[in-house]
Amino acid sequence: MPYIADIRIVSDATDLIASFGAQAGVEAAERADRSRDIGNHIRFCHWRQTERLIVVMTASRAIGTVH
């Protein structure tokens, strides 16, 4: 399960899914790469966490334990 350090990650993931659909994870990865390239490690981590959350949010079936 992805780590959610800040509620903004959920908001950003939702916005990217709405804007980019199936390519939302790719967009989050590109944003993470740009942040890394300019040395912004905080935003890099934010976008990587967002990318991981998008995978979970867009999965067609449950991930992890289902009770």
QUIKA-V275062 format. One record per backbone hydrogen bond with DSSP energy under -1.0 kcal/mol. CO is the residue of the C=O (numbers start at 1). NH is the residue of the N-H. Records with the same first field share a line. If there is no record, write none. Layout:
CO: NH + NH
This chain:
6: 9
7: 11
8: 12
9: 13
10: 14
11: 15
12: 16
13: 17
14: 18
15: 19
16: 20
17: 21
20: 23
21: 24
23: 27
24: 28
25: 29
26: 30
27: 31
28: 32
29: 33
30: 34
31: 35
32: 36
33: 37
34: 38
35: 40
36: 39
39: 41
40: 44
41: 45
42: 46
43: 47
44: 48
45: 49
46: 50
47: 51
48: 52
49: 53
50: 54
51: 55
52: 56
53: 57
54: 58
